[in-house]
Amino acid sequence: MIAKIIGWALSTDMSAESTTIAPWRMAIKNRPATESLVFHSDKSIQNACKDFADLVAIL
């Protein structure tokens, strides 16, 4: 398997919307999650917030 970056973001703030939710939306737009999915995270607080958890849960 070859890994490919399909979602990323640069931000001037550390909000979950800028650092986690925006790249997640980009990734899903670039490659819809139809099968198994590997999500890499640095385990930051933004990845653990309720807004992001709710977004991921709808898959």
mmCIF file of the N, C-alpha and C atoms, coordinates in Angstrom:
data_MODEL
# 
_entry.id   MODEL 
# 
loop_
_atom_site.group_PDB 
_atom_site.id 
_atom_site.type_symbol 
_atom_site.label_atom_id 
_atom_site.label_alt_id 
_atom_site.label_comp_id 
_atom_site.label_asym_id 
_atom_site.label_entity_id 
_atom_site.label_seq_id 
_atom_site.pdbx_PDB_ins_code 
_atom_site.Cartn_x 
_atom_site.Cartn_y 
_atom_site.Cartn_z 
_atom_site.occupancy 
_atom_site.B_iso_or_equiv 
_atom_site.pdbx_formal_charge 
_atom_site.auth_seq_id 
_atom_site.auth_comp_id 
_atom_site.auth_asym_id 
_atom_site.auth_atom_id 
_atom_site.pdbx_PDB_model_num 
ATOM 1   N N  . MET A 1 1  ? 0.842   -1.171 0.000  1.00 0.00 ? 1  MET A N  1 
ATOM 2   C CA . MET A 1 1  ? 0.000   0.000  0.000  1.00 0.00 ? 1  MET A CA 1 
ATOM 3   C C  . MET A 1 1  ? 0.891   1.238  0.000  1.00 0.00 ? 1  MET A C  1 
ATOM 4   N N  . ILE A 1 2  ? 0.556   2.203  -0.807 1.00 0.00 ? 2  ILE A N  1 
ATOM 5   C CA . ILE A 1 2  ? 1.272   3.469  -0.851 1.00 0.00 ? 2  ILE A CA 1 
ATOM 6   C C  . ILE A 1 2  ? 0.427   4.521  -0.150 1.00 0.00 ? 2  ILE A C  1 
ATOM 7   N N  . ALA A 1 3  ? 1.017   5.183  0.815  1.00 0.00 ? 3  ALA A N  1 
ATOM 8   C CA . ALA A 1 3  ? 0.306   6.242  1.534  1.00 0.00 ? 3  ALA A CA 1 
ATOM 9   C C  . ALA A 1 3  ? 0.331   7.520  0.699  1.00 0.00 ? 3  ALA A C  1 
ATOM 10  N N  . LYS A 1 4  ? -0.748  8.257  0.761  1.00 0.00 ? 4  LYS A N  1 
ATOM 11  C CA . LYS A 1 4  ? -0.857  9.504  0.024  1.00 0.00 ? 4  LYS A CA 1 
ATOM 12  C C  . LYS A 1 4  ? -1.557  10.528 0.905  1.00 0.00 ? 4  LYS A C  1 
ATOM 13  N N  . ILE A 1 5  ? -0.988  11.714 0.976  1.00 0.00 ? 5  ILE A N  1 
ATOM 14  C CA . ILE A 1 5  ? -1.621  12.785 1.743  1.00 0.00 ? 5  ILE A CA 1 
ATOM 15  C C  . ILE A 1 5  ? -2.760  13.348 0.898  1.00 0.00 ? 5  ILE A C  1 
ATOM 16  N N  . ILE A 1 6  ? -3.970  13.336 1.450  1.00 0.00 ? 6  ILE A N  1 
ATOM 17  C CA . ILE A 1 6  ? -5.133  13.825 0.691  1.00 0.00 ? 6  ILE A CA 1 
ATOM 18  C C  . ILE A 1 6  ? -5.842  14.978 1.379  1.00 0.00 ? 6  ILE A C  1 
ATOM 19  N N  . GLY A 1 7  ? -5.368  15.353 2.562  1.00 0.00 ? 7  GLY A N  1 
ATOM 20  C CA . GLY A 1 7  ? -5.945  16.498 3.266  1.00 0.00 ? 7  GLY A CA 1 
ATOM 21  C C  . GLY A 1 7  ? -4.897  17.144 4.148  1.00 0.00 ? 7  GLY A C  1 
ATOM 22  N N  . TRP A 1 8  ? -4.811  18.448 4.107  1.00 0.00 ? 8  TRP A N  1 
ATOM 23  C CA . TRP A 1 8  ? -3.834  19.177 4.911  1.00 0.00 ? 8  TRP A CA 1 
ATOM 24  C C  . TRP A 1 8  ? -4.302  20.614 5.095  1.00 0.00 ? 8  TRP A C  1 
ATOM 25  N N  . ALA A 1 9  ? -3.659  21.328 6.017  1.00 0.00 ? 9  ALA A N  1 
ATOM 26  C CA . ALA A 1 9  ? -4.010  22.729 6.245  1.00 0.00 ? 9  ALA A CA 1 
ATOM 27  C C  . ALA A 1 9  ? -2.852  23.486 6.871  1.00 0.00 ? 9  ALA A C  1 
ATOM 28  N N  . LEU A 1 10 ? -2.771  24.754 6.548  1.00 0.00 ? 10 LEU A N  1 
ATOM 29  C CA . LEU A 1 10 ? -1.894  25.710 7.215  1.00 0.00 ? 10 LEU A CA 1 
ATOM 30  C C  . LEU A 1 10 ? -2.802  26.709 7.902  1.00 0.00 ? 10 LEU A C  1 
ATOM 31  N N  . SER A 1 11 ? -2.432  27.131 9.084  1.00 0.00 ? 11 SER A N  1 
ATOM 32  C CA . SER A 1 11 ? -3.327  28.014 9.830  1.00 0.00 ? 11 SER A CA 1 
ATOM 33  C C  . SER A 1 11 ? -2.543  29.000 10.681 1.00 0.00 ? 11 SER A C  1 
ATOM 34  N N  . THR A 1 12 ? -3.160  30.135 10.931 1.00 0.00 ? 12 THR A N  1 
ATOM 35  C CA . THR A 1 12 ? -2.567  31.122 11.828 1.00 0.00 ? 12 THR A CA 1 
ATOM 36  C C  . THR A 1 12 ? -3.123  30.994 13.242 1.00 0.00 ? 12 THR A C  1 
ATOM 37  N N  . ASP A 1 13 ? -4.046  30.071 13.448 1.00 0.00 ? 13 ASP A N  1 
ATOM 38  C CA . ASP A 1 13 ? -4.586  29.824 14.782 1.00 0.00 ? 13 ASP A CA 1 
ATOM 39  C C  . ASP A 1 13 ? -4.659  28.324 15.030 1.00 0.00 ? 13 ASP A C  1 
ATOM 40  N N  . MET A 1 14 ? -4.957  27.951 16.252 1.00 0.00 ? 14 MET A N  1 
ATOM 41  C CA . MET A 1 14 ? -4.988  26.535 16.624 1.00 0.00 ? 14 MET A CA 1 
ATOM 42  C C  . MET A 1 14 ? -6.408  26.012 16.830 1.00 0.00 ? 14 MET A C  1 
ATOM 43  N N  . SER A 1 15 ? -7.380  26.636 16.193 1.00 0.00 ? 15 SER A N  1 
ATOM 44  C CA . SER A 1 15 ? -8.756  26.175 16.353 1.00 0.00 ? 15 SER A CA 1 
ATOM 45  C C  . SER A 1 15 ? -8.951  24.821 15.662 1.00 0.00 ? 15 SER A C  1 
ATOM 46  N N  . ALA A 1 16 ? -9.883  24.056 16.164 1.00 0.00 ? 16 ALA A N  1 
ATOM 47  C CA . ALA A 1 16 ? -10.188 22.761 15.553 1.00 0.00 ? 16 ALA A CA 1 
ATOM 48  C C  . ALA A 1 16 ? -10.663 22.943 14.113 1.00 0.00 ? 16 ALA A C  1 
ATOM 49  N N  . GLU A 1 17 ? -11.430 23.990 13.842 1.00 0.00 ? 17 GLU A N  1 
ATOM 50  C CA . GLU A 1 17 ? -11.925 24.233 12.489 1.00 0.00 ? 17 GLU A CA 1 
ATOM 51  C C  . GLU A 1 17 ? -10.764 24.417 11.510 1.00 0.00 ? 17 GLU A C  1 
ATOM 52  N N  . SER A 1 18 ? -9.747  25.139 11.916 1.00 0.00 ? 18 SER A N  1 
ATOM 53  C CA . SER A 1 18 ? -8.617  25.424 11.028 1.00 0.00 ? 18 SER A CA 1 
ATOM 54  C C  . SER A 1 18 ? -7.623  24.279 10.916 1.00 0.00 ? 18 SER A C  1 
ATOM 55  N N  . THR A 1 19 ? -7.376  23.586 12.022 1.00 0.00 ? 19 THR A N  1 
ATOM 56  C CA . THR A 1 19 ? -6.293  22.602 12.043 1.00 0.00 ? 19 THR A CA 1 
ATOM 57  C C  . THR A 1 19 ? -6.724  21.160 11.822 1.00 0.00 ? 19 THR A C  1 
ATOM 58  N N  . THR A 1 20 ? -7.968  20.853 12.046 1.00 0.00 ? 20 THR A N  1 
ATOM 59  C CA . THR A 1 20 ? -8.421  19.466 11.966 1.00 0.00 ? 20 THR A CA 1 
ATOM 60  C C  . THR A 1 20 ? -9.622  19.286 11.043 1.00 0.00 ? 20 THR A C  1 
ATOM 61  N N  . ILE A 1 21 ? -10.642 20.096 11.216 1.00 0.00 ? 21 ILE A N  1 
ATOM 62  C CA . ILE A 1 21 ? -11.869 19.932 10.435 1.00 0.00 ? 21 ILE A CA 1 
ATOM 63  C C  . ILE A 1 21 ? -11.658 20.298 8.969  1.00 0.00 ? 21 ILE A C  1 
ATOM 64  N N  . ALA A 1 22 ? -10.960 21.391 8.696  1.00 0.00 ? 22 ALA A N  1 
ATOM 65  C CA . ALA A 1 22 ? -10.718 21.798 7.301  1.00 0.00 ? 22 ALA A CA 1 
ATOM 66  C C  . ALA A 1 22 ? -9.943  20.735 6.520  1.00 0.00 ? 22 ALA A C  1 
ATOM 67  N N  . PRO A 1 23 ? -8.840  20.189 7.045  1.00 0.00 ? 23 PRO A N  1 
ATOM 68  C CA . PRO A 1 23 ? -8.150  19.145 6.284  1.00 0.00 ? 23 PRO A CA 1 
ATOM 69  C C  . PRO A 1 23 ? -8.957  17.848 6.175  1.00 0.00 ? 23 PRO A C  1 
ATOM 70  N N  . TRP A 1 24 ? -9.771  17.546 7.180  1.00 0.00 ? 24 TRP A N  1 
ATOM 71  C CA . TRP A 1 24 ? -10.636 16.355 7.092  1.00 0.00 ? 24 TRP A CA 1 
ATOM 72  C C  . TRP A 1 24 ? -11.613 16.507 5.927  1.00 0.00 ? 24 TRP A C  1 
ATOM 73  N N  . ARG A 1 25 ? -12.233 17.681 5.833  1.00 0.00 ? 25 ARG A N  1 
ATOM 74  C CA . ARG A 1 25 ? -13.171 17.925 4.724  1.00 0.00 ? 25 ARG A CA 1 
ATOM 75  C C  . ARG A 1 25 ? -12.458 17.851 3.375  1.00 0.00 ? 25 ARG A C  1 
ATOM 76  N N  . MET A 1 26 ? -11.229 18.387 3.308  1.00 0.00 ? 26 MET A N  1 
ATOM 77  C CA . MET A 1 26 ? -10.453 18.308 2.067  1.00 0.00 ? 26 MET A CA 1 
ATOM 78  C C  . MET A 1 26 ? -10.177 16.851 1.705  1.00 0.00 ? 26 MET A C  1 
ATOM 79  N N  . ALA A 1 27 ? -9.803  16.051 2.689  1.00 0.00 ? 27 ALA A N  1 
ATOM 80  C CA . ALA A 1 27 ? -9.495  14.644 2.439  1.00 0.00 ? 27 ALA A CA 1 
ATOM 81  C C  . ALA A 1 27 ? -10.715 13.890 1.926  1.00 0.00 ? 27 ALA A C  1 
ATOM 82  N N  . ILE A 1 28 ? -11.860 14.093 2.552  1.00 0.00 ? 28 ILE A N  1 
ATOM 83  C CA . ILE A 1 28 ? -13.082 13.404 2.130  1.00 0.00 ? 28 ILE A CA 1 
ATOM 84  C C  . ILE A 1 28 ? -13.515 13.872 0.736  1.00 0.00 ? 28 ILE A C  1 
ATOM 85  N N  . LYS A 1 29 ? -13.284 15.143 0.433  1.00 0.00 ? 29 LYS A N  1 
ATOM 86  C CA . LYS A 1 29 ? -13.611 15.656 -0.906 1.00 0.00 ? 29 LYS A CA 1 
ATOM 87  C C  . LYS A 1 29 ? -12.687 15.030 -1.953 1.00 0.00 ? 29 LYS A C  1 
ATOM 88  N N  . ASN A 1 30 ? -11.400 14.895 -1.624 1.00 0.00 ? 30 ASN A N  1 
ATOM 89  C CA . ASN A 1 30 ? -10.424 14.344 -2.565 1.00 0.00 ? 30 ASN A CA 1 
ATOM 90  C C  . ASN A 1 30 ? -10.579 12.836 -2.757 1.00 0.00 ? 30 ASN A C  1 
ATOM 91  N N  . ARG A 1 31 ? -10.988 12.152 -1.712 1.00 0.00 ? 31 ARG A N  1 
ATOM 92  C CA . ARG A 1 31 ? -11.153 10.700 -1.797 1.00 0.00 ? 31 ARG A CA 1 
ATOM 93  C C  . ARG A 1 31 ? -12.220 10.269 -0.799 1.00 0.00 ? 31 ARG A C  1 
ATOM 94  N N  . PRO A 1 32 ? -13.462 10.153 -1.253 1.00 0.00 ? 32 PRO A N  1 
ATOM 95  C CA . PRO A 1 32 ? -14.552 9.758  -0.342 1.00 0.00 ? 32 PRO A CA 1 
ATOM 96  C C  . PRO A 1 32 ? -14.238 8.437  0.364  1.00 0.00 ? 32 PRO A C  1 
ATOM 97  N N  . ALA A 1 33 ? -14.576 8.372  1.622  1.00 0.00 ? 33 ALA A N  1 
ATOM 98  C CA . ALA A 1 33 ? -14.328 7.170  2.432  1.00 0.00 ? 33 ALA A CA 1 
ATOM 99  C C  . ALA A 1 33 ? -15.398 6.139  2.128  1.00 0.00 ? 33 ALA A C  1 
ATOM 100 N N  . THR A 1 34 ? -15.089 5.217  1.244  1.00 0.00 ? 34 THR A N  1 
ATOM 101 C CA . THR A 1 34 ? -16.036 4.169  0.871  1.00 0.00 ? 34 THR A CA 1 
ATOM 102 C C  . THR A 1 34 ? -15.643 2.814  1.453  1.00 0.00 ? 34 THR A C  1 
ATOM 103 N N  . GLU A 1 35 ? -14.391 2.668  1.835  1.00 0.00 ? 35 GLU A N  1 
ATOM 104 C CA . GLU A 1 35 ? -13.917 1.418  2.420  1.00 0.00 ? 35 GLU A CA 1 
ATOM 105 C C  . GLU A 1 35 ? -13.139 1.741  3.687  1.00 0.00 ? 35 GLU A C  1 
ATOM 106 N N  . SER A 1 36 ? -12.137 0.932  3.979  1.00 0.00 ? 36 SER A N  1 
ATOM 107 C CA . SER A 1 36 ? -11.343 1.189  5.182  1.00 0.00 ? 36 SER A CA 1 
ATOM 108 C C  . SER A 1 36 ? -10.572 2.492  5.030  1.00 0.00 ? 36 SER A C  1 
ATOM 109 N N  . LEU A 1 37 ? -10.290 3.106  6.155  1.00 0.00 ? 37 LEU A N  1 
ATOM 110 C CA . LEU A 1 37 ? -9.664  4.415  6.166  1.00 0.00 ? 37 LEU A CA 1 
ATOM 111 C C  . LEU A 1 37 ? -8.624  4.458  7.268  1.00 0.00 ? 37 LEU A C  1 
ATOM 112 N N  . VAL A 1 38 ? -7.447  4.987  6.979  1.00 0.00 ? 38 VAL A N  1 
ATOM 113 C CA . VAL A 1 38 ? -6.414  5.202  7.979  1.00 0.00 ? 38 VAL A CA 1 
ATOM 114 C C  . VAL A 1 38 ? -6.319  6.695  8.217  1.00 0.00 ? 38 VAL A C  1 
ATOM 115 N N  . PHE A 1 39 ? -6.484  7.100  9.465  1.00 0.00 ? 39 PHE A N  1 
ATOM 116 C CA . PHE A 1 39 ? -6.409  8.503  9.835  1.00 0.00 ? 39 PHE A CA 1 
ATOM 117 C C  . PHE A 1 39 ? -5.218  8.691  10.750 1.00 0.00 ? 39 PHE A C  1 
ATOM 118 N N  . HIS A 1 40 ? -4.265  9.505  10.326 1.00 0.00 ? 40 HIS A N  1 
ATOM 119 C CA . HIS A 1 40 ? -3.088  9.776  11.148 1.00 0.00 ? 40 HIS A CA 1 
ATOM 120 C C  . HIS A 1 40 ? -3.275  11.096 11.877 1.00 0.00 ? 40 HIS A C  1 
ATOM 121 N N  . SER A 1 41 ? -2.978  11.094 13.142 1.00 0.00 ? 41 SER A N  1 
ATOM 122 C CA . SER A 1 41 ? -3.144  12.280 13.966 1.00 0.00 ? 41 SER A CA 1 
ATOM 123 C C  . SER A 1 41 ? -1.944  12.432 14.899 1.00 0.00 ? 41 SER A C  1 
ATOM 124 N N  . ASP A 1 42 ? -1.634  13.670 15.236 1.00 0.00 ? 42 ASP A N  1 
ATOM 125 C CA . ASP A 1 42 ? -0.601  13.900 16.240 1.00 0.00 ? 42 ASP A CA 1 
ATOM 126 C C  . ASP A 1 42 ? -1.193  13.862 17.649 1.00 0.00 ? 42 ASP A C  1 
ATOM 127 N N  . LYS A 1 43 ? -2.437  13.464 17.750 1.00 0.00 ? 43 LYS A N  1 
ATOM 128 C CA . LYS A 1 43 ? -3.168  13.326 19.017 1.00 0.00 ? 43 LYS A CA 1 
ATOM 129 C C  . LYS A 1 43 ? -3.336  14.656 19.738 1.00 0.00 ? 43 LYS A C  1 
ATOM 130 N N  . SER A 1 44 ? -3.465  15.718 18.985 1.00 0.00 ? 44 SER A N  1 
ATOM 131 C CA . SER A 1 44 ? -3.655  17.038 19.587 1.00 0.00 ? 44 SER A CA 1 
ATOM 132 C C  . SER A 1 44 ? -5.073  17.173 20.134 1.00 0.00 ? 44 SER A C  1 
ATOM 133 N N  . ILE A 1 45 ? -5.272  18.185 20.934 1.00 0.00 ? 45 ILE A N  1 
ATOM 134 C CA . ILE A 1 45 ? -6.584  18.423 21.537 1.00 0.00 ? 45 ILE A CA 1 
ATOM 135 C C  . ILE A 1 45 ? -7.631  18.714 20.466 1.00 0.00 ? 45 ILE A C  1 
ATOM 136 N N  . GLN A 1 46 ? -7.223  19.309 19.336 1.00 0.00 ? 46 GLN A N  1 
ATOM 137 C CA . GLN A 1 46 ? -8.177  19.602 18.267 1.00 0.00 ? 46 GLN A CA 1 
ATOM 138 C C  . GLN A 1 46 ? -8.779  18.319 17.692 1.00 0.00 ? 46 GLN A C  1 
ATOM 139 N N  . ASN A 1 47 ? -7.989  17.251 17.650 1.00 0.00 ? 47 ASN A N  1 
ATOM 140 C CA . ASN A 1 47 ? -8.491  15.975 17.132 1.00 0.00 ? 47 ASN A CA 1 
ATOM 141 C C  . ASN A 1 47 ? -9.428  15.282 18.108 1.00 0.00 ? 47 ASN A C  1 
ATOM 142 N N  . ALA A 1 48 ? -9.416  15.710 19.349 1.00 0.00 ? 48 ALA A N  1 
ATOM 143 C CA . ALA A 1 48 ? -10.267 15.100 20.369 1.00 0.00 ? 48 ALA A CA 1 
ATOM 144 C C  . ALA A 1 48 ? -11.514 15.926 20.658 1.00 0.00 ? 48 ALA A C  1 
ATOM 145 N N  . CYS A 1 49 ? -11.661 17.081 20.025 1.00 0.00 ? 49 CYS A N  1 
ATOM 146 C CA . CYS A 1 49 ? -12.801 17.946 20.340 1.00 0.00 ? 49 CYS A CA 1 
ATOM 147 C C  . CYS A 1 49 ? -14.119 17.354 19.842 1.00 0.00 ? 49 CYS A C  1 
ATOM 148 N N  . LYS A 1 50 ? -15.197 17.775 20.430 1.00 0.00 ? 50 LYS A N  1 
ATOM 149 C CA . LYS A 1 50 ? -16.524 17.256 20.093 1.00 0.00 ? 50 LYS A CA 1 
ATOM 150 C C  . LYS A 1 50 ? -16.906 17.547 18.645 1.00 0.00 ? 50 LYS A C  1 
ATOM 151 N N  . ASP A 1 51 ? -16.594 18.737 18.134 1.00 0.00 ? 51 ASP A N  1 
ATOM 152 C CA . ASP A 1 51 ? -16.959 19.071 16.754 1.00 0.00 ? 51 ASP A CA 1 
ATOM 153 C C  . ASP A 1 51 ? -16.322 18.093 15.759 1.00 0.00 ? 51 ASP A C  1 
ATOM 154 N N  . PHE A 1 52 ? -15.035 17.764 15.972 1.00 0.00 ? 52 PHE A N  1 
ATOM 155 C CA . PHE A 1 52 ? -14.369 16.845 15.074 1.00 0.00 ? 52 PHE A CA 1 
ATOM 156 C C  . PHE A 1 52 ? -14.884 15.417 15.283 1.00 0.00 ? 52 PHE A C  1 
ATOM 157 N N  . ALA A 1 53 ? -15.068 15.016 16.518 1.00 0.00 ? 53 ALA A N  1 
ATOM 158 C CA . ALA A 1 53 ? -15.599 13.670 16.793 1.00 0.00 ? 53 ALA A CA 1 
ATOM 159 C C  . ALA A 1 53 ? -16.959 13.471 16.157 1.00 0.00 ? 53 ALA A C  1 
ATOM 160 N N  . ASP A 1 54 ? -17.805 14.487 16.221 1.00 0.00 ? 54 ASP A N  1 
ATOM 161 C CA . ASP A 1 54 ? -19.134 14.404 15.598 1.00 0.00 ? 54 ASP A CA 1 
ATOM 162 C C  . ASP A 1 54 ? -19.022 14.283 14.082 1.00 0.00 ? 54 ASP A C  1 
ATOM 163 N N  . LEU A 1 55 ? -18.092 15.009 13.488 1.00 0.00 ? 55 LEU A N  1 
ATOM 164 C CA . LEU A 1 55 ? -17.887 14.959 12.039 1.00 0.00 ? 55 LEU A CA 1 
ATOM 165 C C  . LEU A 1 55 ? -17.428 13.575 11.586 1.00 0.00 ? 55 LEU A C  1 
ATOM 166 N N  . VAL A 1 56 ? -16.489 13.012 12.302 1.00 0.00 ? 56 VAL A N  1 
ATOM 167 C CA . VAL A 1 56 ? -15.955 11.688 11.951 1.00 0.00 ? 56 VAL A CA 1 
ATOM 168 C C  . VAL A 1 56 ? -17.016 10.596 12.191 1.00 0.00 ? 56 VAL A C  1 
ATOM 169 N N  . ALA A 1 57 ? -17.840 10.772 13.193 1.00 0.00 ? 57 ALA A N  1 
ATOM 170 C CA . ALA A 1 57 ? -18.831 9.760  13.539 1.00 0.00 ? 57 ALA A CA 1 
ATOM 171 C C  . ALA A 1 57 ? -19.886 9.541  12.459 1.00 0.00 ? 57 ALA A C  1 
ATOM 172 N N  . ILE A 1 58 ? -20.081 10.511 11.577 1.00 0.00 ? 58 ILE A N  1 
ATOM 173 C CA . ILE A 1 58 ? -21.115 10.345 10.549 1.00 0.00 ? 58 ILE A CA 1 
ATOM 174 C C  . ILE A 1 58 ? -20.679 9.420  9.419  1.00 0.00 ? 58 ILE A C  1 
ATOM 175 N N  . LEU A 1 59 ? -19.401 9.004  9.410  1.00 0.00 ? 59 LEU A N  1 
ATOM 176 C CA . LEU A 1 59 ? -18.962 8.057  8.387  1.00 0.00 ? 59 LEU A CA 1 
ATOM 177 C C  . LEU A 1 59 ? -19.578 6.755  8.648  1.00 0.00 ? 59 LEU A C  1 
# 
